[in-house]
Amino acid sequence: MASDGSIREAFDAGSGRAELPYRLRQQALMGAFARMALQTRDLDALLQRASELCAEALSAASCQVLEYRAPDHAFVIRACAGLRADLVGTDVTAGDEATPASYAFRTGAGVLANGIAVGSGAGGTEQEGARLHLPQGLATADICHAVNVPIALGDESRRAYGVLEAWGREGHGFDRADQEFLAGFAGLIGIAVERHQGDARLRDALDHQVQLTREMSHRVKNSLGVVAGLLRLQARDAQSDEVRHALEDAGARIATVAEVHDHLWRGIHQLGMVDLADFLRELVAKLQEQAPGHRLSCQADPKVISADQAIPIGLVVTELVTNAVKHAYPQDPGPVRVALSVRHEGLRLTVHDDGIGLPPGFDVSMRQRSLGLKIIASLIRQLDGRLSIERGGSGAQFVLDIPLV
């Protein structure tokens, strides 16, 4: 700034660049990267963009993000700009501590090394008089400047993720301000990496929880299957038809709950969710095994719902289908059809037979003495649904409307 208060652009004597626009561009590019880091969860894309923006901001020949892998004591090139794209994913030794990257990682401090060369024991550096060189096989002969900063993570261990490195050619060295800019960029990268690792740990924890829940559902399903089987055995030894039918009905209800847990442990959907269409089709197929003379069918629109809703819906279907099998065809067996449609206001479930129909004066809203109908009424209240009967045509048709929660 001139003594008369006018603003003049300052020029770097070595590079001939306009200093103020150069620094303003660096700040603008860092801000652009910070916005991207907030908007994306793709770490590979983020690291690649970081290398590109740093190379642009420093007018560098190349810039690379190096991740340290402790078992191999090596750096992995996670992203690069100005180097061959096929180098991404390759290893660079971290054992040669005379390279700027290894030196920066070991000391945890930035390295500013201008006027160094490729190879062993050549060149000088501005970093505390140490003798550094660029790695052979990676840096080309025209690279003679380097600036490196460690990428630190903010967890309690304060460990370093790796190194952010930029190289320059003859005529364009780096200065302390460039090093500070690169350190700021490395800080943003460290935050992004730590968030990515946290997301990965959270995903692993959730996956573990899902596996535990599925295992628990699998065991519950097996236990309920054992109980249902015991009830069927007990029914065979029952002395009266009334007791036998009661035990068979109880076994069928328990088997329905077991079927939901079977879907929970085998399902690929969100934890605690069931594909209702698949569940109903498999449930009707199970009921068909208990009514071999009848023709049971199920048509259902796909819909994923919570297990809390699927269990009472399955029990209602079990009760209605079982009642139809028992009472709709007193002489010859006939068909029973289950249908599920998804509507804007909720679900519509119908159970229809072609049998003798309902007795005169039958009203689903009245208190019924049948245990099955009492169970149905209780389940419908649990679903906040409405059961009705469609008149006309042959047989009986029950319609259950269920709001979606």
N, C-alpha and C positions, 0 to 999 in steps of 0.2 A: 504494500500500500504506500503510495507517495505521501510526502510530508504535507502537501496541500489538501489531503483528504480524498483525492480522486482514486478510484479503484483501477488498478492495472493488473493484467494477467502476469503471473509469475511464471518464468520458464525454467525448466531443469536444464542446467548447462550441459550435462552429459548427453541427454537424449534429445534436446531441442523441443520437447513437448510443452504444450500449454498446461501449466500445473493445475490451475483452478478447474477448467473443464474436465481434466483427467480425474481429479478427485471427486467431482460431482457425478461423473459417470459411474465411478465405483460405488458411490452411495446409492445411486439409482438402481444399479444392477443387484446390489445386496438387498434392497427393498423388494425388488421383483422376486428374488429367490425366497425371501421370508414369506411373501404372500403365497407362493407356490407350495412352500412347506406346510402351510396351514390348510391347504385345499386338497392335497393328495396323500394317499397312503401307499403309493407305489414307490418303495425305497430305491429300486434300481433306476427308475426314471428320474427320481429326485437327485441322486448322486451324479448321474450323467449330466443333468442340467447344471448342477453345481460346477462340475469341471469345465463345462463350456462357458459359463458366465465368468468364472475366475480367469480363464484364459483371455476372454474378451476384455475384462476389466483391467488386467495387468499388461495387455498387449503382449502376452507370453506366447512362446512357440508351442508350448504344451502345458497341460495341467492334468493331474491325475489324483484320484482318491485311492489310497492304499489302506486296506484293512489288514490288521495284524492277526495272524493265526498262531496261537501259542504252541500247539503240538508240533508244528513244522518249523517254528521260529522263522517265519517267512511272511512277507507282505503279499496279499492278493490284490491285483489291480481290479477294483470294483467298477471304476468308470474312468474314462480318459477323453481328453480333447487334444488334438494335435498329434496323437500317436495312432498307430494302426488299430482299427476297431477289433481285430482278432486278438489283440493283447488283453482285452477284458477277460478276467477269469484266470489269467496266468499268474504264476508265482514269481516273486522277486525276493532274493535272500535278504533276511534282516540281520544276518550274522556279521556282515561287513560294516562295522560301526564307523568307518571312515567315509561312508556315504551320508549325504545330508539327511535322508529319510531315517536311517537307522540312528543317527546321532540325535535327531529331534525326538524320536520315539523314546530313546533311552533316557535322555535328560529331561523330557517333558517341557522343553523350551523351544522357541522358534530359532531357526537357523537361516542366516542371511549369508549366502556364499556367492560372491561375484568373482569372476575371473578364475574359475576352476576348470579343470579339463576332465575328459573321460579317461579312466584307467587308474592304476594304483600309484599312490604317492606323488601325484602331480598337482600343481596348481596351488593357489592360496585362497584364503577366505577372510571375510571381515568378522567372523565369529570367534572372538577371543584368541586369535592367532592359531587356531587348530588347523591341521592339514586335512582337507577333505577332497574327495574326488567323486565324480559321477559314475554310476554303475555301467560296466561294460555290457554290451549286448542289448541295451535298452536306449541309452542316450546316444545320439549321433555326434559326430566329431564337431559339428558347428555349434553345439550347445556349450555355453561357457558361464552361464549364470543360473543360480538356483535360489529359491526361497521355500522353506518348509516350516510347517507348524503342526503340532500334534492335534488330533481330534479327540477331545476328552469327553467322557460321559459324566453326567451329573449325579450318578448314584453314589452310595456311601463309600464304595471302594475307590472312587476317583480314578478308575482305570482309564487307559487310553484305548480308543477304538482303533486308531491308526494314524495316518499322516495325510495331510493335504499338501501337495507339492506342485510348484510351478517352475518351469525352465524357460530361460531366455537365450537368445542368440547374441552374437557380437553387436555392440552398439546400443544394447538396451539392458542395462543392469536394473536391479531392484534396490529399493531403499527401505528405511525403517517404516515409513508410512505404508508401503506395500505389504510389509510383513504384518503390520497391525490390521490392515484390511483383510488379509488372508486369515488371520487369527479370528476376526469377527465372523468370517464365513464358516470357518471350522467350528465355531461355537454353535451356529445354526444347524450345521450338519450333525453335530453331536446330539442336539435336542431331537432332531428328526430320527436319528438312529435309535436313541433311547426310547422314543415313542413307539417305533416299529417293534423293538424288542419287547416292550411292555404289552403291545397288542398281541404279539406271538405268545407270550406267557399267558395272557388272558384267554386266548383261543385254546391253548393247551389245557388250561384249567377247566374251561367250559366243556371241551371235548371229554375230559376225564369225568366231569359231572354227568354228562350225557351217558357215558358208558356205565357209570355206577347206577344211574336210574334205570337204564335198560336191563342191567343185570338184576336189579331189584324187581322190576316188572316181570322178568323171565322167571324168577323164583316164585313170585306171587302167583303167576299163571300156573306153574307146576303144582304149587300147593293147593290152589283152588281146583285144579284138575283131579288131584287125589281125593279131595272132599267130595266132588261131584261123582267120582267113581264109587266111593264108599256109599253114597246115598242110593246110587243105582243098585248096588249089591244088596243094600238093606231093603230096597223096594221089592226085589225078587223074593225075599223071604217073608214079606208082609202077609199077615193072615187075612186082611180085608182089602177090597178094592179101593176103598176110600183112603186108607193109609198108603197103599202102593202108589196111587195117583198123586197124593200129597208129596211123597218122597221123590217121585219122578219130576214133579214140577219144581221142587226145591233144587234138585240137581241141575235142571235146565237153566234155572236162574243163575246159579253159581257158575255154570259153564259159560253163560253170556258175559259175566264180569271177567272171567278168565280170558275170553276171546279179546276183550279190550286190552288187557295187559299183554296178550300175545302180540297185538299190533304195536303197542308202545315199545316193546323191546326189539321188535323187528323193523320198526318204521324208520324212515330216513327223514322224517319231517321234524319240525321244531319240537323241542323237548315238551312232552305232555300233550302233544297233538296227535290226532288220528284222522286218517283218510276215511271219511264216513262211507263213501261208496264201496271201497274195498272191504271195509268192516262188515257192512250189511250183506254184501254178496257172500262172504265167507260164513257169516252167521246163518243165513238162510240155507246154505249148503250143509251146515251142521244140523240144522233142524230137519232137513230132508232125510238125513240118516235115521232120524227117530220116527219118521213117517214115510216109510218106503212106498206105500200104496198111493200116496198123493203126489201131485206135481207142484212143487214149490218153485217159484221164480222170483227174481229180483232185478229191477231196473233202477239205477240210481245215477244222478248227476254227481260229478266229482265235487267234493267239498271237504276241506280240512277244518276240523273243529277240535275243541279241547276234549280231553278224556272225561272231564266232569260232565260234559253234555252227552258224549257218546255212550256212557254207561247207562243212563236212564233211557235214552232212545233205544238202545239195544234190548233193554229189559221190556220196554213197551212192545217192540216188535215180537219178542219171544212170547209174551202173553197173548197178543192178538193172533199170531199164527197158531199157537198151541190151541187156543180156544176154537179157531176155525177148523183145525184138524179134528178136534174132539166132537164138535157139535154141529158143524155145517153139513156134514154128510153122514147121516145116520145109517145109510145102507151101503152105497158104493162110494169109494174115495173119489176126490175131485181136486181141481186146481186151487191154489192159494197164491195170489200175486202181491208182491211187495214193491212199491214204487216210491222213489224219493226225487223230488224236484226242488231246485234252488230258485227262489223268487227274490224279487227286490226287497220284500218285507220280511223274508225269512225262509224257512224250510217247510215243505209240505210233504208229509208222509202218509201214504195210503196203504191199507191192507184190505184186499178184496177177494171174496170167494164167490162161487156160483152155486152155493148150497141152498138150503131151505129158507134162508133168511132169518131175520130176527123175530122174536115173538111179538104179538100185538102189544102196544103200549110201552115198548122198551124205550127207555130214556137214559142216555148216558149221564145226564146231570143229576139223576136220582141216586140216592144211596142204595147200593146193591149189596146183597148178602154174599155174593161170590168173592172169594179171597182174591182171585185174579183181577176182578174189576176194581176191588179196593186198592190193590197194588198199582194198577194202571192210573187210577185217580191220584194217588200219592205221587207217582212219577211225573204226571203231567203238571201238578202244582210245582214240583221241583224245577221243571223246565220252563215254567211260566207260559205253558202252551194252552191250546184249546182243542178238545176232541169233539168231533161231530160225526153224524151219520148221514151219508148221502142216500136218499130214497130213490126208488125207481130202478128198474132192471132186476136181474136175478141176484140171489144171494145177499150178502151183507158187505157194505163198504164203510170202513172206519177211516176218517180223515183227521190227521193230527197236524195242526199248524204251530210251528215253533219259531219264535223270534230269534234272530241272531244277536249274540251279545258281543 
